[in-house]
Amino acid sequence: MKRHQIAVLLSTVLFVASCATAAQLTLQDRFRAIGIPAGTTDCMVDELEQRLSNEDVQDLARYTLQLSRADSTFVAIQSLMRIDNPRAVTAVGRSAVGCVTGFSI
């Protein structure tokens, strides 16, 4: 490979990795902002990273912007379960149950 091609490839990999990290941090911040405890939030984001593609994690992070406008944690979680991404809904539900109960589903 030529140096230019290697540089472009490396830049692309770093960009994708930074987007994934930003999405994960966004999810942590927004989950905590709606009242989910820090330990549960960290656990959920780790599990979501394992269960979802980078694109799904980014989609979920974008969707969570509206969660901060919810009247309560319960309303925010209900809203979260209505995202138009079935993979994300399933992953959020499973990670929440697993992180709260300690049982992996």
matplotlib code that plots the C-alpha trace (Angstrom):
import matplotlib.pyplot as plt

x = [0.0, 1.1, 1.7, -1.3, -3.6, -2.3, -2.8, -6.4, -7.1, -5.7, -7.6, -10.8, -10.3, -9.5, -12.6, -14.9, -13.4, -13.8, -17.4, -18.1, -16.4, -18.4, -21.6, -20.8, -20.0, -23.2, -25.2, -23.6, -24.3, -27.9, -28.7, -27.4, -29.2, -32.6, -31.8, -30.2, -27.5, -23.9, -23.0, -26.1, -25.4, -21.8, -22.9, -25.6, -23.3, -20.7, -23.4, -24.8, -21.4, -21.2, -24.7, -24.9, -23.0, -21.3, -24.1, -26.8, -25.0, -24.7, -28.4, -29.3, -27.1, -28.8, -32.2, -31.5, -31.3, -35.1, -34.9, -33.7, -37.0, -39.0, -40.9, -39.5, -37.1, -40.0, -41.3, -37.7, -37.3, -40.7, -39.6, -36.3, -38.1, -39.9, -36.9, -37.3, -34.5, -35.6, -32.1, -31.5, -34.8, -34.0, -30.4, -31.5, -34.1, -31.7, -28.9, -31.1, -32.5, -29.1, -27.4, -30.1, -30.6, -27.2, -28.8, -27.7, -30.5]
y = [0.0, 3.5, 5.9, 8.0, 5.0, 3.9, 7.4, 7.6, 4.2, 5.1, 8.4, 6.6, 4.0, 6.8, 8.8, 5.8, 5.0, 8.6, 8.7, 5.5, 6.9, 10.2, 8.2, 6.1, 9.2, 10.9, 7.8, 7.8, 11.5, 11.3, 8.1, 9.7, 13.0, 11.1, 9.5, 6.2, 5.5, 5.9, 2.2, 1.0, 3.6, 2.4, -1.2, -0.5, 1.5, -1.3, -3.9, -1.7, -1.4, -5.2, -5.8, -3.1, -1.9, 1.5, 2.9, 1.7, 3.2, 6.5, 6.3, 5.7, 8.6, 11.0, 9.8, 10.3, 14.1, 14.3, 12.2, 15.2, 16.8, 14.0, 14.7, 11.7, 8.9, 6.5, 8.7, 9.0, 5.2, 4.7, 7.2, 5.3, 2.1, 3.7, 4.5, 3.5, 0.9, -2.5, -3.7, -0.7, -1.2, -4.9, -4.1, -1.3, -3.6, -6.5, -4.4, -2.6, -5.8, -7.4, -4.4, -4.0, -7.6, -9.1, -11.7, -11.7, -12.2]
z = [0.0, -0.7, 2.2, 1.2, 1.2, 4.6, 6.0, 4.6, 6.1, 9.5, 9.5, 8.7, 11.5, 14.0, 12.9, 13.4, 16.8, 18.0, 16.8, 18.8, 21.9, 21.6, 21.2, 24.3, 26.4, 25.1, 26.2, 29.7, 30.2, 29.0, 30.9, 34.1, 33.4, 33.4, 36.8, 36.0, 38.6, 37.4, 37.9, 36.0, 33.3, 32.8, 32.7, 30.2, 27.9, 28.0, 27.1, 24.4, 22.9, 22.8, 21.5, 18.9, 15.9, 16.0, 13.8, 16.1, 19.2, 17.3, 16.3, 19.9, 21.2, 18.7, 19.8, 23.5, 23.0, 23.6, 26.8, 28.8, 28.2, 29.8, 33.0, 34.9, 34.6, 33.9, 31.0, 29.6, 29.7, 28.0, 25.3, 24.9, 24.2, 21.3, 19.2, 15.6, 15.7, 16.9, 17.5, 19.9, 21.7, 22.3, 23.4, 25.8, 27.4, 27.8, 29.1, 31.6, 33.0, 33.0, 34.7, 37.3, 38.2, 37.4, 35.2, 31.6, 29.1]

ax = plt.figure().add_subplot(projection="3d")
ax.plot(x, y, z, "-o")
ax.set_aspect("equal")
plt.show()
